[in-house]
């Protein structure tokens, strides 16, 4: 924001307002009420078109003009003009030719937009009306913006973070729209405070293109005798939310990890009890559910309930038995690296046969190992890279391990995101497989090094948790 605006009362005279704008060297004045709430605005254009003249009509303009006037040559670079306009605090600058004849004028807001045309284009792509149709357009534009950013060598984790931020903002807008519709449609306001959470890659800030829905509700505690009333309201919200998300471009979760499932729709106390139960049992389906849940993050609500639940998870999940069993469960996720450091291909019949599944045999083995390490060390972060940094800070990782693991994540994320964007551009179904032929030799060598680092770390973690050295 700029300096404090000129504030005037609606009863002030035009002369007084113009004088205040002039004395403050401002470009507008805000008309406010006694509570400082804005009621209107008067701009320089309003003064020019609706209030002038301040002088006699027949007085020569030479008496009011600014002189001398700065100009720019028509063959100059745009950035020179922008720099001069900013240094001199000019919003307009005449353009002249080689004979000093006026050929046009630059307006600062227009030339800034031209200079940052790609950014402005991306903003236009990612902002639409507060309707489901408008949000569908925003969701559809993600891939196009991501292609531009990857082409500009923006690191893949930063693009993932952007994709996640857009997705989470769409969640917030969709839930807000539905809550408003329910309030105005006879359902009334939410019966208790609540947060909407996303889990998995969305909770870690590591979304790729077209993630499906992994969501849930955390509700403030309420008396048991209100359960039917409260649950009825949130079932309706969950149903409308998941349907709207699906229409927007977030597919239904095949595993039913959605707030429509009572397993993922609970009060804060019920969530605490369930998590404690998971950690106490530490086997079978429980481990799969914990693996899905632990990377949760709020996308709607004030986040207080989510933070309280995160504190509980961070406190109770350091149980050695649970972490050991979780690692054993996670052993099915191993990197695609065979004997003699050969890259292993997917041998299942189908269109992806012969390619490498960089999610199942790349990011998941790393993400899972780092998550377990973070839980063991009481780290509340959910981002894989931030967890790696925190593990270095508290001495769990040494500098070389941190560098290798962070580098492994960045490289695999780049290869996977690039392939998804290529598939999108060709109209193919976006997936998680990358062919060796689509990587350069250097990229394949780096992938092998990444897999070796992940494999080495997982071996270390197995020894730490299980004592098994083989």
N, C-alpha and C positions, 0 to 999 in steps of 0.2 A: 504494500500500500504506500501511497504517497503521504505528504504531510496532512495534518488534520484539516478537514474541509471547512469552508466558510459556512457557518450556520446562521440562519436568519429566521425571523418570525414571519408568519403569513401576513401579518398586518404591516410589516415594514414597507416603506415606499420603494418604488423602483429606483429612485435616485440613491437612496441609502444602500440598497443592495448592490448597485453598480459600483458605488464608491468602495464598499467592502471588498468586492471581487478585485477591483483595481489595486487597492492598497495591499491586499494579500498576494498580489501577482498570481491569482488563481484562475482557473478556467471555468469554474462553476460555483454555485452556492446551493446548499441544501436547505430547504424549508422544513423546519421541524416543529413539533408541538412541545408542550411543557415537559414532556417526558423524554425528549430528544428522539422521538420516533420520526423517521423521515416521512414527510407528507408530499413533497414535490422537489423539483430541481430546476434551476435556471442556469443555462450554459451560455458560453460566449455567443453561440449561434442565436440563442433566444435574445440576448442583449442586442445583437446586430439586427435581428429581424423584427423584434417586437418592442424594443425600448428606445433604440437610437432614434433621434439624434441627441447627443449630449452638447453639440455645438450648433451654431446657426447653419441652416441648410445651405447657404451660399458660401460658407467658409471653405477655402481650398483644402484639399486632402493633404497637401504638402505640410499642413500644420499638425497633422496627427500621424503621419506615416513614420515608420521606423527606417532610418537611413544612417549610414549606407547599408545595403542589403547583401548578405552572403549568397553566393551562387555556386553552382557546380556545373562542370562541363558535361555535355551529353555523352561523351565517350569515356567518362570516368568510371571506375568500378563502383558498384553499388555500396560496398562496404566502406569506401572512403566517404561517401555522402552520409551514410548512417553515423559514422564516427564523428564527423563535423557537426551534424545536427545534434547529437547527444552532448558533445563537449560544449556547444554554444547554447544548449537548451532551446533549440528551435523545433517547431512542429511543422514548419513549411519551409521549403527551400526552392527558389527558382532554378530551372535548368536552362543553360544557354549553349549556343553552338560556338563554333570557332570564331565567328564574327561578333560574338557577345549579344546575339539576338535571342530573345526569350522564346523557348520552344516547348516549355512545359513547367510543371511544378511537382515537387515530391512532397508527399504527406507522410510523416514519420510512421504512423501506425500501419500504413499500407506497405512502406518499404521494409519495415521489420517483418511483416507477414510474408513478403516476397522472399526476403533473405532466409527465413526459416520456413520455407514453403512445405518441406517434408513434415516438419513438426506440426504445422498448422493443418496439413492434410490428415495426419494421424489423429489429431484432436477431433477433426470433423468426422472421421471414420468411427471413432470410439464414443461419440456423444450423440445420442438420439433421444426422442421423446420418452417420457415416463409411462410408457405403455408396453405391454408384452411384445407387440410388433416392433416397437422401437428398440427394445432390449435384444430382440432376435437379431436385428441389424448390427448392434454393437458386438454381440457374440460372434457373428459371422465375419466381422472385420478383424478379429484377432489375428487370424492367420496372415492376412495381407500386411498388417503392421509388423508382425513378427518376421516376415520375409524381408521387409525393408531394414529392420534392425539387424538381422543376421548378416545381410549384405553390407551393412556398415560396420561389421566386425564387433558388434556389441556381444559381450560374453553370454553364452547360453543361460547360465544361472540368472543373469539379470533379466533376460527375456522371459524365463520361467516365472520370475518374481512379478513381472508386469502382467503376464497372462493370469497368474493367480490373483493379483490385485483386481484386475478387471472382473474375473469370475466372482470374487468375493463381494465386489461392489454390486454386481448384478443380483447376487443373493440378497444383499441388503435392500436393494430397490424393489425386488420382487416381493419379499416378505413385507416390506413397508406398504406396498400397494395392496397386498391381500389383507393385511390387518385393517387398513383403511376401509376396504370394501366390506369386510365383515362388520366393522363398527357401524357403518352407515347402512348395512343391509339387514339389521335386526339381530345380529349376534352379540353386539355390545363390545366393550373393550376387553383386552386380555384379562382373564380372571386373576392371574398372578403374574409377577415379573418373570421374564424368561430370556434365555440366550439361544440363538440358533448356532450350532457348531458344524464345521466341516471337518472331515477326517482324511487320513491318507495324504496324498500329494498336496491337496488343497491346504491342509493344516500345516504342512511343512513349507509352503510357499514354493513348491516345485512342480507345478502343473505343466503338463504338455498339452497338446491340442486335444480337444474333445474329451475331457475326463467325464466319467459318469458320476452319478450322485452318491456321495458318502456323507450323509448329514444326520443330525439328531437335535433334540431339544434338551436343555437343562432348565428345569422349572424351579422357581422358589418353593420352599416347603409350604404346605397347606394342610389343614385338618383333614383327617380321613373321611369325615362326613361330607366333604366337598368334592370327593374324587370324581363322582359321576359328572357333576357340573363342569369341573375343570378339564377332565379328560375329553369330554365331548367337544369342548371348544378347541382343544389342541389337536384332536383327530381331524377336525374340519380344516384347521390351518395346515396341518401336515399334508392332507390330501390335495388341497388347492395349491400348496407350495410345490410339491413334487410334480404335479401335473403342469404347472406353469414353467418350472425349470426344464421339464422334458420338452415342452413346446419351444422354449428358448434355445435349446441346443445341448442341455445337460441330460444325457440319456438316463433312464431309470437304472438303478443298480441291480445287476443280475442276482447278487447275493442278498438283496433286500436290506441293505444297510442304509435305511432311510427312516425319517421320523414317523412315517406311517406304521412302522414296526414298533410295538411297545418296548422292545429291547433297547431301542435307541431314543426313547421318549420317557424321561424320568425326572423326578424331583432331585435336588442336590443331595439330599440324604439318601435317596434310593441309589443314586449313582455311586456315592461313597461305599455303601454296603455292597453293591455289585462288584466294584473294583476290588475291595478287600476279599470278597469271595473268590474272584478270579485268581488273585495272588495266592490265596490259601490252597486252591485246588491245583493250579498250574499243570493242566493236562488237556489233551485232546482239543475239542472245539473251543474251550476256554482260551487257550493260547492263540488260536486264530482270531478270536474276537478281540483279545487284548492287543494283538499285533495291528489290527485295523484301527482300534480306538485311540491308542496312546499319542498319536500325532494330531490331536484335535486343536481347533482354534475357533474363536467366536467370529461370526460374520454378521450377526444382528443382535441387538441388545447392548447394554452398557458394558458387558464383559466382566462384571463383578462375579457372577456365578461361575463363569469359566475360569477365572483366576483362582477362585476358591477351590475348585475341583482340581486344577493343575497343582496347587500346593499339596493337596491330599495325595495325588498320584506320585508326585516327586518324593513325598515322605515315605509312602508305604511300599513303593515298587523296588526298593533296594534289597529286598529279601533275596538272599543268595540262592535258595532253592528255586524260587520262581524264575530268576534270571537264567539259571542253569537249564531249567526245563524249556524256557523260551528260546535259548540258543539251540538246544537240541531240535526243537520244532522248526527253527529257522534254517536248519542244515540242508533242507531240500532246495534252498536257494543258493546255488554254487555258481561261481563264474564259469564262463564257457572257455576254459583253458585246459587242454588235455596234456598228455605226455609230450615231452620235448617242446613245450610251449606252443602247441598247435591250437589255433582257434577252432572251437567246436561249433558245428552247424546244427541247425534244427533238422532232425531226420523224420519228423512227422509228415505224412502225406498232406499235400495242400499247396497253395500258392506261395507259402513262406518256406517251403522245404529248401534246404541248402543255404539259408540265410542265418544270421546270428540274432537271437532275441536279446537285444540290449537292455530291455527292462527286466525280464525274468532272470537272465544270467549276467546282468551288468549292474544296473543301479540297485536292484532289490538286495543282492548280497551285501553291498556296501551300506545301504540305508539301514538294513536290519541290524548289522553289526554295530554301527555307530549309535543307533537307537538304544540297544542293550547297554552299550558302554555309558551313554548319557544317563540312563536310568540308574545304573550301578553307582554313578558318581553324583547323583542328586542334581542333575542339570535340567533346568526347566525349559530350555530352548527346544524348538521343534525342527528348525531348519538343519539339514544335514551339515552344511558348511559351517554354520554357527556352532553346532555341537562339536564339530572337529576342532574349531578354534578354542572353545571352552575346555575341551579335553587336553589341549596343549597347555592352557593357562594353569590348570590344576595339577599338571605333571603326569597325567595318565598317558599321554602321547609325548614322544620327543619331537624335536623340530623336523627331523627327516620323515617320521611317520605322518606328521601333520601335512607336510608338503606333498608327499606321495599320494595320500588319501584324498586331499583336496584337489590335487591335479587330476587324479583318476575320475573323481566325480565330474569335474568341469569338462574333461575330454569326452566321457561317455555321454553326458548331457548334450554336448554340441553335436556329436554324431547322430544321436537319436532325434533331436529336434530338427536338425537339417534334413534328415530322411523324411520325417513327417511333413515338413514344409514342401519338399519335393513331391511327395505323394499327393499332397493337397493341390499343388500347382498343376499336376497331371490329371486331376480328377479321380485319383485312385483312393481306395479306402485307406485311411490313416491308421497305421499300426505301430508295432515296436520292433520290427525286424529290419536289419540292415545287411545288404549283401557285401561280401568282401570286395567285389569289383567296384563298389561305390565308394570305397575308401582308397586313398593313396597309400603307397608303401609306408611312408612316414606315419600316416594315421594308423595303419595296422600295427606298426611297431610300437607306437604310443599306446594303443589299445592293449597289446600284450603286456607292456609294462604296467598299465593300470590294473589289469587282471592279476598280475603277479603281486602287486602291492596289496590288493584286496584279499587275495588268497593268503598271503603271509599274515595279514592282520587278523583274519578270521582264525587262523591256526593259533596265533597268540591268544586270542580271546577264548578259544576252546580250552587251552591249557589253564588259563586264569580261572575259568568258571567250572570246569569239570575235572581238571587234573589229568585229562587224557592227552598224552603226548604223541599218540599215533593217529 
